[in-house]
Amino acid sequence: MITETRYTQFIRASYILGLAVMLSFVAQSKIMMSISQFWLAGTFAMERFNTKRWLEFLRTNPLWKCIILVFPYSVSLFFISIYKGLGTFIRNRPAMIFSSILLLHFAGLFFTTDFDYAAKDIRTKLPLFLLPLFISTSSAFNRRYFYGFLLLYAASVLVRTVINTFILTGGHFVDIRQISRPISHLIVALHVSMVIFILGYFLMRKVTFPVVLKFLFGLCLAWFLFYLILVRSSTGIVITGLTILILSLVFIFRSPNFKLKISLTAFIFIFFGSTGIYIGRIIHDYYKVNPVDFSKLDQVSARGNRYFHDTASRETENGNLLYIYIQVDEMKEAWEKRSSVPYNGHDKRNQEITNTLTRFLTSKGFRKDAAGVNKLSDKEIRAIEKGVTDVVFTQRLSIRGPVYDLLAGYGRYKASGDPTGSSLMQRIEFWKASLGLIREHWLTGVGTGDMNEAFQAEYVKMNSKLAPDQRWRSHNQFLSIFVGFGIFGLLWFLFAILYPPIVLGKFRDYFFLVFFIIAMLSMMPEDTIESQAGVTFFALFYSLFLFARKEEDNI
């Protein structure tokens, strides 16, 4: 016989399972994210189901009446359960205010013409309402359960990074950003950064975990830092570094320990100072031009064919002049012996092979002739076929490649005004388009469904040289909200994410503060909550750290 106590235990176990599944797949699978939310919706609907009345109905009515009426009676109790849950949610003002971000998108329908896209956008943003609803109306967890959830989440992210590393070493991709599919590499970087600080906190706690576990935490933490460098995640590296800086400043201002203040201040100056010097040296190396005595240039190759030298050009690749020692016929013959991609064809990034090969040989300091092509390893030939133009970009454990990429993009943009191909320059173009739309629609915004059309029209108005297939939206969450919903929409968005932690005092909590810093930093270069994976990351951990805990971890 089902009892009320057993039913309550079953529903609680079901809720824990649904939350565990979501934490296990939030960095892995969009489908499982959706399934776990449906599961949590079911537990929410049944959590307040009155089993006592249902059992009494079965006991006090004849069999024929039970058979006929049990379904409609169960449905009525089901809706009463939902009504009670919504009542509990409405009385939780912080949860209601946070979830009201979704209402902005409904308000934006008043200024929308494309309702199909608006409906799609609202479906994507549903976690902003559903996850606070499910989590804030369920009983909070004690520290043991909460830490267990975080360790499960950390294990899931560890699996994600291992899978990505196997894909990376296998080489079956064109762009390194493809290795994290179906989850965006940027969102995976946020997960990795989040887990770094979770494990860092567990390492610092004196009592909670045994030494063996802390040793494993240390190994995993080192692996996650290594992973960010391995996959050249500029976003993950920068966000992790800035979060360390902000947390250090918080500790300096809030700690009564004078020695700790001095130690952290010294750490900030040494770590970030040395990082700045190192990046400065990379920038110096990028702009450095290796000296060449033009009067002593060889005029023919080892095979006796005449070189082409453009001594007027100062364009370089990895410090070497690009347009000297070029023998096209030899390059073509040697290349087509080593690659199935025609010399006059295109690489996998749709760049001309002749240009990619010339730049790569220059970056190696090789002459652009048969001898230079034959010096390349098979691995380098495959890299050129993929569109890699500089040997620096093949160095996995180095930040030199990402810095060179940024500088190269800036150089192309400065010379031609075309930002295509450079993530930083493209973002600047996105932000210019956003500001143009804000000037025109600062009061009401363009509406929930008209963002794409508005941006496309703005790029045309700007005479942007950005490639048509790269003309995207803001890539800044705050600008995106401003464009979509105007000044009052932006102010409400800021209020909705700041009011709950302020009124609940959660900025004193380590986990919420770390999450909030990471989320806010991610919203500067990205539209974090414009994708299913991003909005689920934001809504899940905001709700989990704010509403699902009995004890705080005071910073």
Contacts in CASP RR format, 6 or more apart in sequence:
PFRMAT RR
TARGET T0000
AUTHOR 0000-0000-0000
METHOD contacts of the structure
MODEL  1
MITETRYTQFIRASYILGLAVMLSFVAQSKIMMSISQFWLAGTFAMERFN
TKRWLEFLRTNPLWKCIILVFPYSVSLFFISIYKGLGTFIRNRPAMIFSS
ILLLHFAGLFFTTDFDYAAKDIRTKLPLFLLPLFISTSSAFNRRYFYGFL
LLYAASVLVRTVINTFILTGGHFVDIRQISRPISHLIVALHVSMVIFILG
YFLMRKVTFPVVLKFLFGLCLAWFLFYLILVRSSTGIVITGLTILILSLV
FIFRSPNFKLKISLTAFIFIFFGSTGIYIGRIIHDYYKVNPVDFSKLDQV
SARGNRYFHDTASRETENGNLLYIYIQVDEMKEAWEKRSSVPYNGHDKRN
QEITNTLTRFLTSKGFRKDAAGVNKLSDKEIRAIEKGVTDVVFTQRLSIR
GPVYDLLAGYGRYKASGDPTGSSLMQRIEFWKASLGLIREHWLTGVGTGD
MNEAFQAEYVKMNSKLAPDQRWRSHNQFLSIFVGFGIFGLLWFLFAILYP
PIVLGKFRDYFFLVFFIIAMLSMMPEDTIESQAGVTFFALFYSLFLFARK
EEDNI
1 55 0 8 1.000
2 51 0 8 1.000
2 55 0 8 1.000
3 51 0 8 1.000
4 51 0 8 1.000
4 52 0 8 1.000
7 49 0 8 1.000
7 51 0 8 1.000
11 43 0 8 1.000
11 46 0 8 1.000
11 47 0 8 1.000
11 49 0 8 1.000
12 139 0 8 1.000
14 39 0 8 1.000
14 43 0 8 1.000
14 46 0 8 1.000
15 40 0 8 1.000
15 43 0 8 1.000
15 47 0 8 1.000
15 134 0 8 1.000
15 138 0 8 1.000
16 145 0 8 1.000
17 39 0 8 1.000
18 36 0 8 1.000
18 39 0 8 1.000
18 40 0 8 1.000
18 43 0 8 1.000
19 36 0 8 1.000
19 40 0 8 1.000
19 135 0 8 1.000
19 149 0 8 1.000
20 149 0 8 1.000
20 152 0 8 1.000
21 32 0 8 1.000
21 35 0 8 1.000
21 36 0 8 1.000
21 39 0 8 1.000
22 32 0 8 1.000
22 33 0 8 1.000
22 36 0 8 1.000
22 37 0 8 1.000
22 40 0 8 1.000
22 536 0 8 1.000
22 540 0 8 1.000
23 149 0 8 1.000
23 152 0 8 1.000
23 153 0 8 1.000
23 156 0 8 1.000
23 540 0 8 1.000
24 32 0 8 1.000
24 152 0 8 1.000
24 153 0 8 1.000
24 155 0 8 1.000
24 156 0 8 1.000
25 32 0 8 1.000
25 33 0 8 1.000
25 36 0 8 1.000
25 156 0 8 1.000
26 33 0 8 1.000
26 153 0 8 1.000
26 156 0 8 1.000
26 191 0 8 1.000
26 533 0 8 1.000
26 536 0 8 1.000
26 537 0 8 1.000
26 540 0 8 1.000
27 156 0 8 1.000
27 157 0 8 1.000
27 160 0 8 1.000
27 183 0 8 1.000
27 187 0 8 1.000
27 188 0 8 1.000
27 191 0 8 1.000
28 156 0 8 1.000
28 159 0 8 1.000
28 160 0 8 1.000
28 183 0 8 1.000
29 182 0 8 1.000
29 183 0 8 1.000
30 182 0 8 1.000
30 183 0 8 1.000
30 532 0 8 1.000
30 533 0 8 1.000
33 532 0 8 1.000
33 533 0 8 1.000
33 536 0 8 1.000
34 532 0 8 1.000
37 126 0 8 1.000
37 127 0 8 1.000
37 130 0 8 1.000
37 131 0 8 1.000
37 134 0 8 1.000
40 130 0 8 1.000
40 131 0 8 1.000
40 134 0 8 1.000
41 130 0 8 1.000
41 134 0 8 1.000
43 134 0 8 1.000
43 138 0 8 1.000
44 82 0 8 1.000
44 85 0 8 1.000
44 133 0 8 1.000
44 134 0 8 1.000
44 137 0 8 1.000
44 138 0 8 1.000
45 78 0 8 1.000
45 81 0 8 1.000
45 82 0 8 1.000
46 78 0 8 1.000
46 81 0 8 1.000
47 81 0 8 1.000
47 85 0 8 1.000
47 137 0 8 1.000
47 138 0 8 1.000
48 80 0 8 1.000
48 81 0 8 1.000
48 84 0 8 1.000
48 85 0 8 1.000
49 77 0 8 1.000
49 78 0 8 1.000
49 81 0 8 1.000
50 77 0 8 1.000
50 80 0 8 1.000
50 81 0 8 1.000
53 77 0 8 1.000
54 73 0 8 1.000
54 74 0 8 1.000
54 77 0 8 1.000
57 66 0 8 1.000
57 69 0 8 1.000
57 70 0 8 1.000
57 73 0 8 1.000
58 66 0 8 1.000
58 70 0 8 1.000
61 69 0 8 1.000
85 137 0 8 1.000
86 133 0 8 1.000
88 137 0 8 1.000
89 95 0 8 1.000
89 96 0 8 1.000
89 132 0 8 1.000
89 133 0 8 1.000
89 136 0 8 1.000
89 137 0 8 1.000
90 96 0 8 1.000
92 136 0 8 1.000
92 137 0 8 1.000
92 547 0 8 1.000
93 503 0 8 1.000
94 136 0 8 1.000
94 499 0 8 1.000
94 500 0 8 1.000
94 503 0 8 1.000
94 504 0 8 1.000
94 546 0 8 1.000
94 547 0 8 1.000
95 132 0 8 1.000
95 133 0 8 1.000
95 136 0 8 1.000
95 500 0 8 1.000
95 543 0 8 1.000
95 546 0 8 1.000
95 547 0 8 1.000
97 495 0 8 1.000
97 496 0 8 1.000
97 499 0 8 1.000
97 500 0 8 1.000
98 128 0 8 1.000
98 132 0 8 1.000
98 496 0 8 1.000
98 497 0 8 1.000
98 499 0 8 1.000
98 500 0 8 1.000
98 542 0 8 1.000
98 543 0 8 1.000
98 546 0 8 1.000
99 128 0 8 1.000
99 129 0 8 1.000
99 132 0 8 1.000
99 133 0 8 1.000
100 492 0 8 1.000
100 496 0 8 1.000
101 125 0 8 1.000
101 128 0 8 1.000
101 493 0 8 1.000
101 496 0 8 1.000
101 497 0 8 1.000
102 122 0 8 1.000
102 125 0 8 1.000
102 126 0 8 1.000
102 128 0 8 1.000
102 129 0 8 1.000
104 481 0 8 1.000
104 485 0 8 1.000
104 489 0 8 1.000
104 492 0 8 1.000
104 493 0 8 1.000
105 118 0 8 1.000
105 121 0 8 1.000
105 122 0 8 1.000
105 125 0 8 1.000
105 448 0 8 1.000
106 122 0 8 1.000
106 448 0 8 1.000
107 485 0 8 1.000
107 489 0 8 1.000
108 118 0 8 1.000
108 445 0 8 1.000
108 447 0 8 1.000
108 448 0 8 1.000
108 449 0 8 1.000
108 484 0 8 1.000
108 485 0 8 1.000
109 115 0 8 1.000
109 118 0 8 1.000
109 447 0 8 1.000
109 448 0 8 1.000
109 449 0 8 1.000
110 447 0 8 1.000
111 444 0 8 1.000
111 445 0 8 1.000
111 446 0 8 1.000
111 447 0 8 1.000
111 448 0 8 1.000
111 450 0 8 1.000
112 118 0 8 1.000
112 447 0 8 1.000
112 448 0 8 1.000
112 449 0 8 1.000
112 450 0 8 1.000
113 449 0 8 1.000
113 450 0 8 1.000
113 453 0 8 1.000
114 449 0 8 1.000
114 450 0 8 1.000
114 452 0 8 1.000
114 453 0 8 1.000
115 449 0 8 1.000
117 449 0 8 1.000
117 450 0 8 1.000
117 451 0 8 1.000
117 452 0 8 1.000
118 447 0 8 1.000
118 448 0 8 1.000
118 449 0 8 1.000
121 448 0 8 1.000
121 449 0 8 1.000
121 451 0 8 1.000
121 530 0 8 1.000
122 448 0 8 1.000
124 530 0 8 1.000
124 531 0 8 1.000
124 532 0 8 1.000
124 535 0 8 1.000
125 529 0 8 1.000
125 535 0 8 1.000
127 532 0 8 1.000
127 535 0 8 1.000
127 536 0 8 1.000
127 539 0 8 1.000
127 540 0 8 1.000
128 529 0 8 1.000
128 535 0 8 1.000
128 538 0 8 1.000
128 539 0 8 1.000
130 539 0 8 1.000
131 536 0 8 1.000
131 539 0 8 1.000
131 540 0 8 1.000
131 543 0 8 1.000
132 539 0 8 1.000
132 542 0 8 1.000
132 543 0 8 1.000
132 547 0 8 1.000
134 543 0 8 1.000
135 543 0 8 1.000
135 544 0 8 1.000
135 547 0 8 1.000
135 548 0 8 1.000
136 543 0 8 1.000
136 546 0 8 1.000
136 547 0 8 1.000
138 548 0 8 1.000
140 547 0 8 1.000
140 548 0 8 1.000
140 549 0 8 1.000
140 550 0 8 1.000
141 149 0 8 1.000
141 548 0 8 1.000
141 549 0 8 1.000
141 550 0 8 1.000
142 550 0 8 1.000
142 551 0 8 1.000
143 549 0 8 1.000
143 550 0 8 1.000
143 551 0 8 1.000
146 548 0 8 1.000
146 549 0 8 1.000
146 551 0 8 1.000
147 202 0 8 1.000
147 208 0 8 1.000
149 544 0 8 1.000
150 198 0 8 1.000
150 511 0 8 1.000
153 195 0 8 1.000
153 198 0 8 1.000
154 195 0 8 1.000
154 198 0 8 1.000
154 199 0 8 1.000
154 220 0 8 1.000
157 188 0 8 1.000
157 191 0 8 1.000
157 192 0 8 1.000
157 194 0 8 1.000
157 195 0 8 1.000
157 224 0 8 1.000
158 195 0 8 1.000
158 220 0 8 1.000
158 223 0 8 1.000
158 224 0 8 1.000
160 180 0 8 1.000
160 183 0 8 1.000
160 188 0 8 1.000
160 191 0 8 1.000
161 188 0 8 1.000
161 192 0 8 1.000
161 223 0 8 1.000
161 224 0 8 1.000
161 227 0 8 1.000
164 179 0 8 1.000
164 180 0 8 1.000
164 188 0 8 1.000
164 227 0 8 1.000
164 231 0 8 1.000
165 227 0 8 1.000
165 230 0 8 1.000
167 173 0 8 1.000
167 179 0 8 1.000
168 176 0 8 1.000
168 179 0 8 1.000
168 230 0 8 1.000
168 231 0 8 1.000
168 396 0 8 1.000
173 179 0 8 1.000
174 348 0 8 1.000
174 349 0 8 1.000
174 386 0 8 1.000
174 387 0 8 1.000
175 349 0 8 1.000
176 185 0 8 1.000
176 231 0 8 1.000
176 232 0 8 1.000
177 184 0 8 1.000
177 185 0 8 1.000
178 185 0 8 1.000
179 185 0 8 1.000
179 231 0 8 1.000
180 187 0 8 1.000
180 188 0 8 1.000
183 533 0 8 1.000
184 531 0 8 1.000
184 533 0 8 1.000
184 534 0 8 1.000
185 231 0 8 1.000
185 233 0 8 1.000
186 235 0 8 1.000
186 522 0 8 1.000
186 526 0 8 1.000
187 528 0 8 1.000
187 531 0 8 1.000
187 533 0 8 1.000
187 534 0 8 1.000
187 537 0 8 1.000
189 228 0 8 1.000
189 233 0 8 1.000
189 235 0 8 1.000
189 236 0 8 1.000
189 239 0 8 1.000
190 235 0 8 1.000
190 236 0 8 1.000
190 239 0 8 1.000
190 518 0 8 1.000
190 519 0 8 1.000
190 522 0 8 1.000
190 528 0 8 1.000
190 534 0 8 1.000
190 537 0 8 1.000
191 537 0 8 1.000
192 224 0 8 1.000
192 227 0 8 1.000
192 228 0 8 1.000
192 233 0 8 1.000
192 236 0 8 1.000
193 228 0 8 1.000
193 236 0 8 1.000
193 239 0 8 1.000
193 240 0 8 1.000
193 243 0 8 1.000
193 518 0 8 1.000
194 514 0 8 1.000
194 515 0 8 1.000
194 518 0 8 1.000
194 541 0 8 1.000
195 220 0 8 1.000
195 224 0 8 1.000
196 221 0 8 1.000
196 224 0 8 1.000
196 225 0 8 1.000
196 240 0 8 1.000
197 243 0 8 1.000
197 247 0 8 1.000
197 514 0 8 1.000
197 518 0 8 1.000
198 511 0 8 1.000
198 514 0 8 1.000
199 217 0 8 1.000
199 218 0 8 1.000
199 220 0 8 1.000
199 221 0 8 1.000
199 224 0 8 1.000
200 217 0 8 1.000
200 218 0 8 1.000
200 221 0 8 1.000
201 510 0 8 1.000
201 511 0 8 1.000
201 514 0 8 1.000
201 553 0 8 1.000
202 208 0 8 1.000
202 209 0 8 1.000
202 213 0 8 1.000
202 214 0 8 1.000
202 217 0 8 1.000
203 214 0 8 1.000
203 217 0 8 1.000
203 218 0 8 1.000
203 221 0 8 1.000
209 217 0 8 1.000
225 240 0 8 1.000
226 397 0 8 1.000
227 233 0 8 1.000
228 236 0 8 1.000
228 237 0 8 1.000
228 240 0 8 1.000
229 237 0 8 1.000
229 396 0 8 1.000
229 397 0 8 1.000
229 398 0 8 1.000
229 399 0 8 1.000
230 396 0 8 1.000
230 397 0 8 1.000
232 396 0 8 1.000
232 399 0 8 1.000
232 401 0 8 1.000
232 402 0 8 1.000
234 402 0 8 1.000
234 423 0 8 1.000
235 522 0 8 1.000
235 525 0 8 1.000
235 526 0 8 1.000
237 399 0 8 1.000
238 521 0 8 1.000
239 518 0 8 1.000
239 521 0 8 1.000
239 522 0 8 1.000
242 517 0 8 1.000
242 521 0 8 1.000
243 514 0 8 1.000
243 517 0 8 1.000
243 518 0 8 1.000
243 521 0 8 1.000
244 271 0 8 1.000
245 268 0 8 1.000
245 272 0 8 1.000
246 517 0 8 1.000
247 513 0 8 1.000
247 514 0 8 1.000
247 517 0 8 1.000
248 264 0 8 1.000
248 267 0 8 1.000
248 268 0 8 1.000
249 268 0 8 1.000
250 513 0 8 1.000
250 555 0 8 1.000
251 260 0 8 1.000
251 261 0 8 1.000
251 264 0 8 1.000
251 555 0 8 1.000
252 260 0 8 1.000
252 261 0 8 1.000
252 264 0 8 1.000
252 265 0 8 1.000
254 555 0 8 1.000
255 261 0 8 1.000
255 264 0 8 1.000
279 399 0 8 1.000
279 403 0 8 1.000
282 399 0 8 1.000
282 400 0 8 1.000
282 403 0 8 1.000
282 404 0 8 1.000
283 403 0 8 1.000
283 407 0 8 1.000
285 319 0 8 1.000
285 400 0 8 1.000
286 319 0 8 1.000
286 403 0 8 1.000
286 404 0 8 1.000
286 407 0 8 1.000
287 407 0 8 1.000
288 319 0 8 1.000
289 314 0 8 1.000
289 316 0 8 1.000
289 319 0 8 1.000
289 321 0 8 1.000
290 316 0 8 1.000
290 319 0 8 1.000
290 320 0 8 1.000
290 321 0 8 1.000
292 321 0 8 1.000
292 324 0 8 1.000
294 309 0 8 1.000
294 311 0 8 1.000
297 307 0 8 1.000
297 309 0 8 1.000
297 311 0 8 1.000
297 324 0 8 1.000
297 325 0 8 1.000
298 307 0 8 1.000
298 325 0 8 1.000
299 306 0 8 1.000
299 307 0 8 1.000
300 306 0 8 1.000
300 307 0 8 1.000
301 307 0 8 1.000
301 327 0 8 1.000
301 330 0 8 1.000
301 367 0 8 1.000
301 369 0 8 1.000
301 370 0 8 1.000
301 371 0 8 1.000
302 369 0 8 1.000
302 370 0 8 1.000
302 371 0 8 1.000
303 330 0 8 1.000
303 369 0 8 1.000
303 370 0 8 1.000
305 327 0 8 1.000
305 329 0 8 1.000
305 330 0 8 1.000
305 369 0 8 1.000
306 327 0 8 1.000
307 324 0 8 1.000
307 325 0 8 1.000
307 326 0 8 1.000
307 327 0 8 1.000
307 367 0 8 1.000
307 369 0 8 1.000
308 323 0 8 1.000
308 326 0 8 1.000
308 327 0 8 1.000
308 328 0 8 1.000
309 323 0 8 1.000
309 324 0 8 1.000
309 325 0 8 1.000
309 326 0 8 1.000
310 323 0 8 1.000
310 324 0 8 1.000
311 324 0 8 1.000
313 321 0 8 1.000
313 322 0 8 1.000
313 323 0 8 1.000
314 321 0 8 1.000
315 321 0 8 1.000
315 322 0 8 1.000
315 323 0 8 1.000
316 322 0 8 1.000
316 362 0 8 1.000
317 359 0 8 1.000
317 360 0 8 1.000
317 362 0 8 1.000
317 363 0 8 1.000
317 389 0 8 1.000
317 390 0 8 1.000
318 362 0 8 1.000
318 363 0 8 1.000
318 364 0 8 1.000
318 365 0 8 1.000
318 390 0 8 1.000
318 391 0 8 1.000
318 392 0 8 1.000
318 404 0 8 1.000
320 362 0 8 1.000
320 363 0 8 1.000
320 365 0 8 1.000
321 362 0 8 1.000
322 358 0 8 1.000
322 359 0 8 1.000
322 362 0 8 1.000
325 367 0 8 1.000
325 368 0 8 1.000
325 369 0 8 1.000
326 358 0 8 1.000
326 368 0 8 1.000
326 369 0 8 1.000
327 367 0 8 1.000
327 368 0 8 1.000
327 369 0 8 1.000
327 370 0 8 1.000
328 354 0 8 1.000
328 368 0 8 1.000
330 369 0 8 1.000
330 370 0 8 1.000
330 371 0 8 1.000
330 373 0 8 1.000
331 343 0 8 1.000
331 354 0 8 1.000
331 357 0 8 1.000
331 358 0 8 1.000
331 361 0 8 1.000
331 368 0 8 1.000
331 369 0 8 1.000
331 370 0 8 1.000
331 373 0 8 1.000
332 343 0 8 1.000
332 344 0 8 1.000
332 354 0 8 1.000
333 370 0 8 1.000
334 369 0 8 1.000
334 370 0 8 1.000
334 372 0 8 1.000
334 373 0 8 1.000
334 374 0 8 1.000
335 343 0 8 1.000
335 353 0 8 1.000
335 357 0 8 1.000
335 373 0 8 1.000
336 342 0 8 1.000
336 343 0 8 1.000
338 373 0 8 1.000
338 374 0 8 1.000
338 376 0 8 1.000
338 378 0 8 1.000
338 381 0 8 1.000
339 381 0 8 1.000
339 384 0 8 1.000
339 385 0 8 1.000
341 347 0 8 1.000
341 353 0 8 1.000
341 385 0 8 1.000
342 353 0 8 1.000
343 353 0 8 1.000
343 354 0 8 1.000
343 357 0 8 1.000
344 352 0 8 1.000
344 353 0 8 1.000
344 354 0 8 1.000
345 352 0 8 1.000
345 353 0 8 1.000
345 354 0 8 1.000
346 352 0 8 1.000
346 353 0 8 1.000
347 353 0 8 1.000
347 356 0 8 1.000
347 384 0 8 1.000
347 385 0 8 1.000
347 386 0 8 1.000
347 387 0 8 1.000
348 385 0 8 1.000
348 386 0 8 1.000
348 387 0 8 1.000
349 386 0 8 1.000
349 387 0 8 1.000
351 387 0 8 1.000
351 389 0 8 1.000
353 384 0 8 1.000
353 385 0 8 1.000
355 389 0 8 1.000
356 384 0 8 1.000
356 387 0 8 1.000
356 388 0 8 1.000
356 389 0 8 1.000
357 368 0 8 1.000
357 373 0 8 1.000
357 384 0 8 1.000
358 368 0 8 1.000
359 389 0 8 1.000
359 390 0 8 1.000
360 376 0 8 1.000
360 380 0 8 1.000
360 383 0 8 1.000
360 384 0 8 1.000
360 388 0 8 1.000
360 389 0 8 1.000
360 390 0 8 1.000
360 391 0 8 1.000
361 367 0 8 1.000
361 368 0 8 1.000
361 372 0 8 1.000
361 373 0 8 1.000
361 376 0 8 1.000
362 368 0 8 1.000
363 389 0 8 1.000
363 390 0 8 1.000
363 391 0 8 1.000
363 392 0 8 1.000
364 375 0 8 1.000
364 376 0 8 1.000
364 380 0 8 1.000
364 391 0 8 1.000
366 372 0 8 1.000
366 375 0 8 1.000
366 376 0 8 1.000
376 384 0 8 1.000
379 394 0 8 1.000
380 391 0 8 1.000
380 394 0 8 1.000
383 393 0 8 1.000
383 394 0 8 1.000
388 394 0 8 1.000
390 401 0 8 1.000
390 404 0 8 1.000
390 408 0 8 1.000
392 398 0 8 1.000
392 400 0 8 1.000
392 401 0 8 1.000
392 404 0 8 1.000
393 401 0 8 1.000
393 404 0 8 1.000
393 405 0 8 1.000
395 401 0 8 1.000
405 422 0 8 1.000
405 423 0 8 1.000
406 422 0 8 1.000
406 423 0 8 1.000
406 424 0 8 1.000
408 422 0 8 1.000
409 419 0 8 1.000
409 421 0 8 1.000
409 422 0 8 1.000
409 424 0 8 1.000
409 425 0 8 1.000
410 422 0 8 1.000
410 424 0 8 1.000
410 425 0 8 1.000
412 418 0 8 1.000
412 421 0 8 1.000
412 422 0 8 1.000
412 425 0 8 1.000
413 419 0 8 1.000
413 422 0 8 1.000
413 425 0 8 1.000
413 428 0 8 1.000
416 465 0 8 1.000
417 465 0 8 1.000
418 465 0 8 1.000
418 466 0 8 1.000
419 425 0 8 1.000
419 426 0 8 1.000
419 428 0 8 1.000
419 429 0 8 1.000
419 465 0 8 1.000
419 466 0 8 1.000
420 426 0 8 1.000
420 465 0 8 1.000
420 466 0 8 1.000
420 467 0 8 1.000
420 470 0 8 1.000
421 467 0 8 1.000
421 470 0 8 1.000
426 466 0 8 1.000
426 470 0 8 1.000
426 472 0 8 1.000
426 475 0 8 1.000
427 475 0 8 1.000
427 476 0 8 1.000
427 525 0 8 1.000
429 464 0 8 1.000
429 466 0 8 1.000
430 472 0 8 1.000
430 473 0 8 1.000
430 474 0 8 1.000
430 475 0 8 1.000
430 476 0 8 1.000
431 474 0 8 1.000
431 475 0 8 1.000
431 476 0 8 1.000
431 479 0 8 1.000
432 462 0 8 1.000
433 455 0 8 1.000
433 458 0 8 1.000
433 459 0 8 1.000
433 462 0 8 1.000
433 464 0 8 1.000
433 471 0 8 1.000
433 474 0 8 1.000
434 473 0 8 1.000
434 474 0 8 1.000
434 476 0 8 1.000
434 479 0 8 1.000
434 480 0 8 1.000
434 482 0 8 1.000
434 483 0 8 1.000
435 479 0 8 1.000
436 458 0 8 1.000
437 445 0 8 1.000
437 446 0 8 1.000
437 454 0 8 1.000
437 455 0 8 1.000
437 458 0 8 1.000
437 483 0 8 1.000
438 445 0 8 1.000
438 479 0 8 1.000
438 482 0 8 1.000
438 483 0 8 1.000
438 486 0 8 1.000
441 454 0 8 1.000
441 483 0 8 1.000
441 484 0 8 1.000
441 486 0 8 1.000
442 482 0 8 1.000
442 486 0 8 1.000
442 487 0 8 1.000
443 486 0 8 1.000
443 487 0 8 1.000
443 488 0 8 1.000
444 485 0 8 1.000
444 486 0 8 1.000
445 482 0 8 1.000
445 483 0 8 1.000
445 484 0 8 1.000
445 485 0 8 1.000
445 486 0 8 1.000
446 454 0 8 1.000
446 483 0 8 1.000
446 484 0 8 1.000
447 484 0 8 1.000
447 485 0 8 1.000
448 484 0 8 1.000
448 485 0 8 1.000
451 473 0 8 1.000
451 480 0 8 1.000
451 483 0 8 1.000
451 484 0 8 1.000
452 473 0 8 1.000
454 483 0 8 1.000
455 471 0 8 1.000
455 472 0 8 1.000
455 473 0 8 1.000
456 471 0 8 1.000
459 466 0 8 1.000
459 471 0 8 1.000
464 471 0 8 1.000
473 480 0 8 1.000
473 483 0 8 1.000
473 527 0 8 1.000
473 530 0 8 1.000
474 480 0 8 1.000
474 483 0 8 1.000
474 527 0 8 1.000
475 525 0 8 1.000
475 526 0 8 1.000
475 527 0 8 1.000
476 523 0 8 1.000
476 524 0 8 1.000
476 525 0 8 1.000
476 526 0 8 1.000
476 527 0 8 1.000
477 522 0 8 1.000
477 523 0 8 1.000
477 524 0 8 1.000
477 526 0 8 1.000
477 527 0 8 1.000
477 528 0 8 1.000
477 529 0 8 1.000
477 530 0 8 1.000
478 490 0 8 1.000
478 493 0 8 1.000
478 523 0 8 1.000
478 524 0 8 1.000
480 527 0 8 1.000
480 530 0 8 1.000
481 489 0 8 1.000
481 490 0 8 1.000
481 493 0 8 1.000
482 489 0 8 1.000
482 490 0 8 1.000
485 492 0 8 1.000
485 493 0 8 1.000
497 542 0 8 1.000
500 506 0 8 1.000
500 546 0 8 1.000
501 507 0 8 1.000
501 512 0 8 1.000
501 516 0 8 1.000
501 546 0 8 1.000
504 546 0 8 1.000
506 512 0 8 1.000
506 513 0 8 1.000
506 545 0 8 1.000
506 546 0 8 1.000
506 552 0 8 1.000
507 513 0 8 1.000
507 516 0 8 1.000
508 552 0 8 1.000
508 554 0 8 1.000
508 555 0 8 1.000
509 545 0 8 1.000
509 552 0 8 1.000
509 553 0 8 1.000
509 554 0 8 1.000
509 555 0 8 1.000
510 553 0 8 1.000
510 554 0 8 1.000
510 555 0 8 1.000
511 545 0 8 1.000
511 553 0 8 1.000
512 545 0 8 1.000
512 546 0 8 1.000
513 555 0 8 1.000
515 541 0 8 1.000
515 542 0 8 1.000
515 545 0 8 1.000
516 542 0 8 1.000
519 528 0 8 1.000
519 537 0 8 1.000
519 538 0 8 1.000
519 541 0 8 1.000
519 542 0 8 1.000
522 528 0 8 1.000
523 529 0 8 1.000
528 534 0 8 1.000
528 535 0 8 1.000
528 537 0 8 1.000
528 538 0 8 1.000
529 535 0 8 1.000
529 538 0 8 1.000
529 539 0 8 1.000
END
